[in-house]
Amino acid sequence: MVLLHGVCTYPPKNLATIDHLDSRLSPERGKHNGKLRKVAACWECNNKRAAAEERALGLVELRRRSCNGGAYDVG
C-alpha cells in the first residue's frame, strides 16, 4: 500500500485507506463501544467491498439506511 500526500483527482488503487469492519450501512455500526473496529485496506479493495454491499442491498434499502444519519436510524 502507498500513502498519499497532497490532493489528487483519483487515488492509486493501492492507496492505504482505513476500512471500517462495520460499514456505514451496517446495523452493527456503533454497537461495539470501546472496541477498535478499523483496519488498513487498499483503496481498491475498500471501494469494491462497499460497492458490492450497496448493490446487494438494492436501491430502496440503500436509501432507507442512508437517510437521516445512516445505519443508526434503521429500525
N, C-alpha and C positions, 0 to 999 in steps of 0.2 A: 504494500500500500504506500501511497505517497501523501505527503502533506502539502497543502496549497497555501501559498502566501499571496495576498492581493485578491483582485477581482478577475473573474473570467466569465465568459458567457455560457460555456458548457464545461462542466468538470471532467477531468480524465476518468475513465472507467474504474481505475484502481485507486481513486482518491479515498483516503481514510475518512470514514464518517462514523457517527455514533448511531447505533441501531438500538431501538427500544425493544426489549423482549416482549412487551405488550404494546401493540401498535396503538395509535391514537383512536382507532375504531373498535378496539377490543373492550368488552365489558370488564375484563380483568384489570385494565389500567387503573392505577390509583388504589388498588386493594392490597398492596404489599408494602405497607408503611415501614420505612426504615431499611428496606432491602434494596440493594443495588440491582437495578433491572435494565442495565445498559451494557452493550458490548461494542467492540470495534468491528466494523464491517466495511467492505469496499463499497463505493458508491453504486456501482452496477448491481451488486447483489442486493443491497438495501432497496434500491428502486424496483428491481424485479419482484422482490418479495411483496412490497407494498402494492404494486400494480396487480399482481396475482390475487391478493386479498380483496382488492377493490372489485376486480372482475367477478370473483366468486360470490361476493355479496349481492351484486346486482344494483342497478341504479336507485330503485326505490329504497332499499335497505341502506344503501350508502348515504343517501340524502337524509334519511331518518337519524342515522347515527352521527352524522357530522353536523347536524343542526343544533344551534344553541350550545356550543361547547363540547361537542363530540360524545364519546362513549359514556361520560359521566351522567348524561341525561337519558340514557337508554332505559326504558322500563315500561 
